[in-house]
Each structure stands twice: as C-alpha cells, then as structure tokens.
Amino acid sequence: MVDEKRGSAGGEKQEASREDTLRSFLRELYGRQMASTIAAAWIIALVYLALAVWSAVRFFGAADAKSQIMWATIFVASIVAIGLVKIFAIQMVHRQNIKRAIRRLEARVVQLEERLDQKNR
C-alpha cells in the first residue's frame, strides 16, 4: 500500500514536470484545440507588425515634427498591440492548463471520497 502511494505520487510529479517544459508549452500552444485562437493571434500580430513597419518608414520620410510624432505614435501603439496579442494567446494556453488542473483535482477528490467511504464501511 505504501508503494502504491509512492508510485502514484511519483507519477504525478513526473507528469507535472513534463507539463512545465518549453516543448509541452509549445505543443499545447500549437495543438488542435488552440489552432483557431493561435491562427487569429498570428494574423492580428502580423497586421500590427505590417502597420509598425509602414509607420516606421513613413516616420523617416516625414518632413515636419507633427507628422513624425503621429507616425511614431502609430508605431508605438502597434508594437504595444503586438504585445497584447501575445499576452492574450498565452492567457488562453494557461486557461486550458487551469481547466485540466481543475479536472484532475476533481478526479482526485472523487478518489479520496471513495477511499473514505471504503474505510468507513
């Protein structure tokens, strides 16, 4: 009985350590479940990247300070938007991880309740 407890705890630790690797993070990020979200995030990020490049080119071609300020503002706003899109994508992955952890905890609670019921009989 002690070996079973150690074995299951060791298995959970190994499983948790596998989930914390960069490879597993990228596998989850680009998996089937997240494909539409990540595709949308990449498309939006590429649009903002194109806007940033375009505004940078226009910034260096601007003749007066007012135009330079406008193009610099557009550049900075588009770079910030790219960062926000990345944060959104990472939040979606973490949301999936949290859902999985909650399901595991629920299963674990059911197992513990069953063990308590067996001991009380």
C-alpha positions in Angstrom: 0.0 0.0 0.0 2.9 2.4 0.8 4.5 1.6 -2.6 1.3 2.4 -4.4 1.1 5.8 -2.7 4.7 6.5 -3.6 4.3 5.3 -7.1 1.2 7.4 -7.8 2.9 10.5 -6.2 6.0 9.9 -8.3 3.9 9.6 -11.4 2.1 12.9 -10.6 5.4 14.6 -10.1 6.8 13.3 -13.4 3.7 14.3 -15.2 3.8 17.8 -13.6 7.5 18.2 -14.6 6.7 17.2 -18.2 4.0 19.9 -18.4 6.4 22.6 -17.3 8.8 22.2 -20.3 9.0 24.5 -23.2 8.2 21.7 -25.6 5.0 20.9 -23.8 4.0 24.6 -23.7 4.6 24.9 -27.5 2.8 21.6 -28.1 -0.3 22.9 -26.3 0.0 26.3 -27.9 0.0 24.9 -31.4 -2.2 22.0 -30.8 -5.5 21.3 -32.4 -7.5 22.7 -29.5 -5.8 26.1 -29.8 -5.4 26.2 -33.6 -8.1 28.8 -34.3 -7.1 31.1 -31.5 -3.4 31.0 -32.4 -4.1 31.5 -36.1 -6.2 34.5 -35.2 -3.5 35.8 -32.9 -0.8 35.4 -35.6 -2.9 37.1 -38.2 -3.6 40.1 -35.9 0.0 40.3 -34.9 1.2 40.3 -38.5 -1.3 43.0 -39.3 0.1 45.1 -36.5 3.7 44.3 -37.5 2.9 45.5 -41.0 1.4 48.7 -39.6 4.5 49.2 -37.4 6.9 48.8 -40.4 4.8 51.1 -42.5 4.6 53.7 -39.8 8.4 53.5 -39.3 9.0 54.0 -43.0 6.6 57.0 -43.0 8.2 58.4 -39.9 11.6 58.6 -41.5 10.0 60.1 -44.6 8.1 62.8 -42.8 9.1 66.4 -43.3 7.7 68.1 -40.2 7.7 67.3 -36.5 3.9 66.9 -36.3 3.9 64.1 -38.8 6.9 62.4 -37.1 5.0 62.5 -33.8 1.9 61.0 -35.5 3.9 58.2 -37.2 5.9 57.5 -34.0 2.7 57.2 -32.0 1.2 54.8 -34.5 4.4 52.7 -34.4 4.5 52.5 -30.6 0.7 51.7 -30.5 1.1 48.9 -33.0 4.1 47.4 -31.1 2.1 47.5 -27.8 -0.8 45.9 -29.6 1.5 43.0 -30.7 2.5 42.6 -27.1 -1.2 42.4 -26.1 -1.9 39.8 -28.7 0.9 37.7 -27.4 -0.3 38.1 -23.8 -3.8 37.1 -25.0 -2.5 33.9 -26.6 -0.5 32.9 -23.5 -3.5 33.5 -21.3 -5.6 31.2 -23.5 -3.0 28.5 -23.1 -2.9 29.0 -19.3 -6.7 28.8 -19.2 -6.5 25.4 -20.8 -3.9 24.3 -18.2 -6.0 25.6 -15.4 -9.1 23.7 -16.7 -7.0 20.5 -16.9 -5.7 21.0 -13.3 -9.3 21.5 -12.1 -10.4 18.3 -13.7 -7.5 16.5 -12.1 -8.4 17.9 -8.7 -12.0 16.9 -9.1 -11.0 13.4 -10.0 -8.6 13.3 -7.0 -11.4 14.5 -4.7 -13.7 11.7 -6.0 -10.9 9.2 -5.4 -10.4 10.4 -1.8 -14.2 10.3 -1.1 -14.3 6.8 -2.4 -11.4 5.8 -0.1 -13.1 7.5 2.9 -16.3 5.6 2.1 -14.4 2.3 1.9 -12.7 3.0 5.2 -15.9 4.0 7.0 -17.6 0.7 6.0 
